[in-house]
Amino acid sequence: MGLPRIILAMSLYASSLVVSPFALAQQTGEELLRSKACLGCHQVDAKRLGPSFTLVAQRYGAVDGGQDYLALVIRQGSRGRWGAVPMPAQPQVSEQDANAIAQWILTLVEPEGKQERQ
């Protein structure tokens, strides 16, 4: 292998080790749940103050626009959907993060077919 090929191989290897700031900023929905304190009121498989994420996924997973609705509820809050305790607005959660969280929640169940939102 000649010197130019060695230099090329080394530079390609070195560039593969560099992680972009965008990639570092990406988090999974589950990581976002933890960082945004969602687990203070919700759990994945059990009711806490609010409904479990699995129950939320069961209710909205098969609903047209379910992900958009959940992202909106995360940021704006809701009242009366799950009982007397309201979901407080979380305006500190960005739209992008709210969508990632909603998308992750909906992966907890397999939707049977789309229906209208309840």
The 8 nearest C-alpha neighbors of each residue, nearest first, counted from 0:
[[1, 4, 5, 2, 3, 6, 8, 7],
 [0, 2, 4, 3, 5, 6, 7, 8],
 [1, 3, 5, 4, 6, 0, 7, 8],
 [4, 2, 6, 5, 1, 7, 0, 8],
 [5, 3, 7, 6, 2, 1, 8, 0],
 [4, 6, 8, 2, 7, 3, 9, 1],
 [5, 7, 9, 3, 4, 8, 10, 2],
 [6, 8, 4, 10, 5, 9, 3, 11],
 [9, 7, 5, 11, 6, 10, 4, 12],
 [10, 8, 12, 6, 11, 7, 13, 5],
 [9, 11, 13, 7, 12, 8, 14, 6],
 [12, 10, 14, 8, 9, 13, 7, 15],
 [11, 13, 9, 15, 10, 14, 8, 16],
 [14, 12, 10, 16, 15, 11, 9, 17],
 [13, 15, 11, 16, 17, 12, 10, 9],
 [16, 14, 12, 13, 17, 11, 18, 10],
 [17, 15, 13, 14, 18, 12, 11, 19],
 [18, 16, 14, 15, 19, 13, 12, 20],
 [19, 17, 16, 22, 20, 23, 15, 21],
 [18, 20, 21, 22, 17, 23, 24, 16],
 [19, 21, 23, 22, 24, 18, 25, 17],
 [22, 20, 24, 19, 23, 25, 18, 26],
 [23, 21, 19, 25, 24, 20, 18, 26],
 [22, 24, 20, 21, 25, 19, 18, 26],
 [25, 23, 21, 22, 20, 26, 19, 27],
 [26, 24, 22, 23, 21, 27, 20, 96],
 [27, 25, 30, 24, 31, 28, 23, 29],
 [26, 28, 30, 29, 31, 25, 99, 103],
 [27, 29, 100, 31, 103, 99, 30, 32],
 [28, 30, 32, 31, 27, 33, 103, 100],
 [31, 29, 27, 33, 32, 28, 26, 34],
 [30, 32, 34, 28, 33, 29, 35, 27],
 [33, 31, 29, 37, 35, 30, 34, 36],
 [32, 34, 30, 31, 36, 35, 38, 37],
 [33, 35, 31, 36, 32, 30, 37, 29],
 [34, 36, 32, 33, 37, 31, 92, 38],
 [37, 35, 38, 33, 39, 34, 32, 40],
 [38, 36, 32, 39, 35, 40, 41, 33],
 [37, 39, 41, 36, 40, 42, 33, 32],
 [38, 40, 37, 36, 41, 42, 48, 47],
 [41, 39, 48, 38, 49, 47, 37, 42],
 [42, 40, 38, 49, 47, 51, 39, 37],
 [43, 41, 51, 45, 38, 44, 52, 47],
 [42, 44, 52, 51, 53, 45, 41, 46],
 [45, 43, 51, 53, 42, 52, 46, 54],
 [46, 44, 51, 42, 43, 47, 50, 41],
 [47, 45, 50, 51, 49, 42, 48, 41],
 [46, 48, 49, 41, 40, 42, 45, 50],
 [49, 47, 40, 41, 46, 50, 84, 39],
 [48, 50, 41, 47, 40, 46, 51, 81],
 [51, 49, 46, 41, 52, 54, 47, 55],
 [52, 50, 46, 45, 42, 43, 54, 53],
 [51, 53, 43, 55, 54, 104, 56, 42],
 [52, 54, 56, 51, 55, 44, 107, 43],
 [55, 53, 57, 51, 56, 52, 58, 50],
 [54, 56, 52, 58, 53, 57, 59, 51],
 [57, 55, 105, 60, 53, 59, 54, 58],
 [58, 56, 54, 55, 60, 59, 53, 108],
 [57, 59, 55, 56, 60, 54, 61, 62],
 [60, 58, 62, 65, 56, 61, 57, 55],
 [61, 59, 56, 110, 105, 57, 62, 58],
 [60, 62, 113, 110, 112, 59, 114, 111],
 [61, 63, 114, 113, 65, 59, 116, 115],
 [64, 62, 65, 113, 114, 115, 61, 116],
 [63, 65, 67, 66, 62, 68, 116, 59],
 [66, 64, 62, 68, 59, 63, 67, 69],
 [65, 67, 69, 68, 101, 64, 102, 70],
 [66, 68, 70, 64, 65, 69, 71, 98],
 [67, 69, 65, 71, 66, 70, 64, 72],
 [70, 68, 72, 66, 71, 67, 101, 73],
 [69, 71, 97, 98, 73, 67, 68, 72],
 [70, 72, 68, 74, 69, 73, 75, 67],
 [73, 71, 76, 69, 75, 74, 70, 77],
 [74, 72, 70, 71, 76, 75, 89, 69],
 [73, 75, 89, 90, 88, 71, 72, 76],
 [76, 74, 88, 72, 71, 73, 89, 90],
 [77, 75, 88, 72, 87, 86, 73, 74],
 [78, 76, 86, 85, 72, 87, 75, 79],
 [77, 79, 85, 80, 86, 76, 84, 83],
 [78, 80, 82, 81, 83, 85, 77, 84],
 [81, 79, 78, 82, 77, 85, 83, 86],
 [82, 80, 79, 83, 50, 84, 49, 78],
 [83, 81, 79, 84, 80, 85, 78, 49],
 [82, 84, 79, 85, 81, 78, 80, 86],
 [83, 85, 82, 86, 78, 79, 81, 49],
 [86, 84, 78, 77, 87, 83, 79, 76],
 [85, 87, 76, 77, 78, 88, 84, 49],
 [88, 86, 76, 85, 89, 77, 75, 73],
 [87, 89, 76, 75, 74, 90, 73, 86],
 [88, 90, 74, 91, 92, 73, 75, 87],
 [91, 89, 74, 92, 88, 75, 93, 73],
 [90, 92, 89, 93, 74, 35, 88, 94],
 [93, 91, 90, 89, 97, 96, 74, 94],
 [92, 94, 96, 95, 97, 91, 90, 74],
 [95, 93, 97, 96, 98, 92, 70, 74],
 [94, 96, 98, 93, 97, 99, 92, 100],
 [95, 97, 99, 93, 98, 94, 100, 92],
 [98, 96, 70, 94, 100, 99, 95, 93],
 [99, 97, 70, 101, 95, 96, 100, 102],
 [100, 98, 96, 102, 28, 97, 101, 103],
 [99, 101, 28, 103, 97, 102, 98, 96],
 [102, 100, 98, 104, 103, 66, 99, 70],
 [101, 103, 99, 105, 100, 104, 66, 98],
 [102, 104, 28, 100, 106, 105, 101, 99],
 [105, 103, 101, 106, 102, 107, 56, 52],
 [104, 106, 56, 102, 60, 107, 103, 101],
 [105, 107, 103, 104, 108, 102, 109, 56],
 [106, 108, 105, 104, 53, 56, 109, 103],
 [109, 107, 106, 56, 110, 57, 105, 53],
 [108, 110, 111, 106, 107, 60, 105, 61],
 [109, 111, 61, 60, 112, 108, 113, 57],
 [112, 110, 61, 109, 113, 60, 108, 114],
 [113, 111, 61, 110, 114, 62, 60, 109],
 [112, 114, 61, 62, 63, 111, 115, 110],
 [115, 113, 62, 61, 63, 112, 116, 117],
 [114, 116, 62, 63, 117, 113, 61, 64],
 [115, 117, 62, 114, 63, 59, 65, 64],
 [116, 115, 58, 62, 59, 114, 80, 65]]
